[in-house]
């Protein structure tokens, strides 16, 4: 029941964003839009950051539930990342409205980057790749770069099957794995120990 309440409120918030822009989104407005109890909404959501955090958690759950658990690591990561984009696609207009406003809200953009880094750790773990320790940190950063590249393609992708997004994710994963392999022979494949002297991966995100 809690997940249903959260999904209704989050969906209403993104619908409002699509219609009026994120400046007009609030927990109360989203609750009214969804016909939800204001007292319960106040208890569960302290503000718009809480809505965005819950949105990310729901996107992660969508990516992880039913994701591939066998086959090459790259295929498992590709499946999870694409499934997360499938969730964004369900709220496309609201997500695009949020992204349009980020250049004017650098603090929010930085906060969302940190939240997405946490999400990348969950996607790695879902694919059977450790996200802990120093190597896990660099893997999360590498997958975040993949996500950013895919997001750039997704924003422009108007196809029904997200073919351009899929192509971008595939290219980015291949590049990230090649770079990771310079420092770990099996790239994204999990190792048993973390090295304290592991160098930082030179992965850059798209402009």
C-alpha positions as CSV (number, residue, x, y, z in Angstrom):
1,X,0.0,0.0,0.0
2,X,2.9,2.4,0.8
3,X,4.5,1.9,-2.6
4,X,1.1,2.5,-4.2
5,X,0.7,5.8,-2.3
6,X,4.2,6.9,-3.1
7,X,3.9,6.1,-6.8
8,X,0.6,8.0,-7.1
9,X,2.1,11.1,-5.4
10,X,5.3,10.9,-7.4
11,X,3.4,10.4,-10.7
12,X,1.2,13.4,-9.9
13,X,4.2,15.5,-9.1
14,X,5.8,14.7,-12.5
15,X,2.5,15.3,-14.3
16,X,2.3,18.7,-12.6
17,X,5.8,19.5,-13.7
18,X,5.0,18.6,-17.2
19,X,2.0,20.9,-17.2
20,X,3.3,23.9,-15.2
21,X,7.1,23.4,-14.6
22,X,8.9,22.2,-11.5
23,X,8.6,25.6,-9.8
24,X,4.9,24.9,-9.3
25,X,5.4,21.4,-7.8
26,X,4.9,20.8,-4.1
27,X,4.0,17.8,-2.0
28,X,0.6,19.4,-1.2
29,X,-0.1,20.2,-4.9
30,X,0.8,16.6,-5.9
31,X,-1.3,15.1,-3.2
32,X,-4.3,17.2,-4.2
33,X,-3.7,16.3,-7.9
34,X,-3.7,12.6,-7.0
35,X,-6.6,12.8,-4.6
36,X,-4.4,11.7,-1.7
37,X,-4.7,12.4,2.0
38,X,-2.6,15.6,2.8
39,X,-1.8,14.5,6.3
40,X,-0.3,11.2,5.1
41,X,1.5,13.0,2.3
42,X,3.1,15.4,4.8
43,X,4.1,12.5,7.0
44,X,5.9,10.7,4.1
45,X,7.3,13.5,2.1
46,X,9.1,16.5,3.6
47,X,9.4,18.4,0.3
48,X,10.3,18.2,-3.4
49,X,13.7,16.6,-2.7
50,X,11.9,13.8,-1.0
51,X,9.7,13.3,-4.1
52,X,12.8,13.2,-6.3
53,X,14.5,10.8,-4.0
54,X,11.5,8.5,-4.0
55,X,11.3,8.7,-7.8
56,X,14.9,7.5,-8.0
57,X,14.2,4.7,-5.7
58,X,11.1,3.6,-7.7
59,X,13.2,3.8,-10.9
60,X,15.9,1.6,-9.3
61,X,13.3,-0.9,-8.2
62,X,11.9,-1.0,-11.7
63,X,15.4,-1.6,-13.1
64,X,16.2,-4.3,-10.6
65,X,13.0,-6.3,-10.5
66,X,13.2,-8.9,-13.2
67,X,16.5,-7.7,-14.5
68,X,19.0,-10.2,-16.1
69,X,20.9,-12.3,-13.6
70,X,22.8,-14.4,-16.1
71,X,25.1,-13.8,-19.1
72,X,28.0,-11.3,-19.6
73,X,28.2,-8.5,-17.1
74,X,27.9,-5.9,-19.9
75,X,24.6,-7.5,-21.0
76,X,23.3,-7.4,-17.4
77,X,24.2,-3.8,-16.9
78,X,22.7,-2.9,-20.3
79,X,19.5,-4.5,-19.3
80,X,19.3,-2.7,-15.9
81,X,20.2,0.7,-17.3
82,X,17.7,0.4,-20.1
83,X,15.0,-0.8,-17.6
84,X,15.6,2.4,-15.6
85,X,15.2,4.5,-18.7
86,X,11.9,2.6,-19.3
87,X,10.7,4.0,-16.0
88,X,11.8,7.5,-16.9
89,X,9.9,7.1,-20.2
90,X,6.7,6.6,-18.3
91,X,7.1,10.1,-16.8
92,X,8.9,11.6,-19.8
93,X,7.3,15.0,-20.0
94,X,7.8,15.6,-16.3
95,X,11.5,14.4,-16.4
96,X,12.2,16.7,-19.3
97,X,10.7,19.6,-17.4
98,X,13.0,18.8,-14.5
99,X,16.0,18.6,-16.7
100,X,15.2,21.9,-18.4
101,X,15.3,23.7,-15.1
102,X,18.5,22.2,-13.8
103,X,20.9,24.7,-15.4
104,X,19.4,27.4,-13.2
105,X,19.6,25.2,-10.1
106,X,23.2,24.0,-9.7
107,X,22.7,22.8,-6.1
108,X,19.8,20.6,-7.2
109,X,21.8,19.3,-10.1
110,X,24.7,18.4,-7.8
111,X,22.3,16.7,-5.4
112,X,20.7,14.7,-8.2
113,X,24.1,13.6,-9.3
114,X,24.9,12.3,-5.9
115,X,21.5,10.4,-5.8
116,X,22.2,8.9,-9.2
117,X,25.6,7.7,-8.0
118,X,23.8,5.8,-5.2
119,X,21.5,4.3,-7.9
120,X,24.4,3.2,-10.0
121,X,25.7,1.2,-7.0
122,X,22.4,-0.6,-6.9
123,X,22.5,-1.4,-10.6
124,X,26.0,-2.7,-10.3
125,X,25.0,-5.0,-7.4
126,X,21.9,-6.1,-9.3
127,X,24.3,-7.2,-12.1
128,X,26.5,-9.1,-9.7
129,X,29.2,-6.5,-9.5
130,X,30.5,-5.2,-6.2
131,X,30.0,-1.5,-5.6
132,X,31.9,-1.4,-2.4
133,X,35.5,-0.3,-1.7
134,X,37.7,1.8,-3.9
135,X,37.1,-0.3,-7.0
136,X,33.3,-0.1,-6.4
137,X,33.6,3.7,-6.2
138,X,35.2,3.9,-9.6
139,X,32.7,1.4,-11.0
140,X,29.9,3.6,-9.8
141,X,31.5,6.6,-11.4
142,X,32.0,4.7,-14.6
143,X,28.4,3.6,-14.7
144,X,27.2,7.1,-13.9
145,X,29.1,8.3,-17.0
146,X,27.3,5.7,-19.0
147,X,24.0,6.9,-17.5
148,X,24.8,10.5,-18.3
149,X,25.6,9.6,-21.9
150,X,22.4,7.6,-22.2
151,X,20.4,10.4,-20.7
152,X,21.7,12.8,-23.3
153,X,20.5,10.4,-26.0
154,X,17.2,9.7,-24.3
155,X,16.3,13.4,-24.1
156,X,16.5,13.6,-28.0
157,X,15.1,10.1,-28.6
158,X,11.6,10.2,-29.9
159,X,11.4,6.6,-31.1
160,X,8.9,4.2,-29.5
161,X,11.5,1.6,-28.9
162,X,14.2,4.0,-27.6
163,X,16.6,2.7,-30.3
164,X,18.9,5.7,-30.1
165,X,19.1,5.5,-26.3
166,X,19.9,1.8,-26.5
167,X,22.7,2.4,-29.0
168,X,24.2,5.2,-26.8
169,X,24.1,2.9,-23.8
170,X,25.8,0.1,-25.7
171,X,28.6,2.4,-26.9
172,X,29.1,3.9,-23.5
173,X,29.2,0.6,-21.7
174,X,31.8,-0.7,-24.2
175,X,34.0,2.4,-23.7
176,X,33.6,2.2,-19.9
177,X,34.6,-1.5,-19.8
178,X,37.6,-0.8,-22.0
179,X,38.8,2.0,-19.8
180,X,38.1,-0.1,-16.6
181,X,40.1,-3.0,-18.1
182,X,43.2,-0.9,-18.1
183,X,43.2,-1.2,-14.3
184,X,41.3,-4.4,-13.8
185,X,41.7,-7.3,-16.3
186,X,38.0,-8.1,-16.3
187,X,36.6,-4.6,-16.4
188,X,33.3,-4.4,-14.6
189,X,33.6,-8.0,-13.5
190,X,33.8,-8.2,-9.7
191,X,37.1,-8.9,-7.9
192,X,37.6,-10.3,-4.4
193,X,39.8,-7.6,-3.0
194,X,40.1,-3.8,-3.3
195,X,43.5,-2.2,-3.9
196,X,44.2,1.0,-1.9
197,X,46.4,2.3,-4.7
198,X,43.9,1.9,-7.6
199,X,44.1,5.0,-9.8
200,X,41.0,7.0,-10.8
201,X,39.4,6.1,-14.0
202,X,39.5,8.9,-16.6
203,X,35.8,8.7,-17.5
204,X,34.2,11.9,-18.6
205,X,30.5,12.7,-18.9
206,X,29.0,14.2,-22.1
207,X,28.7,18.0,-22.2
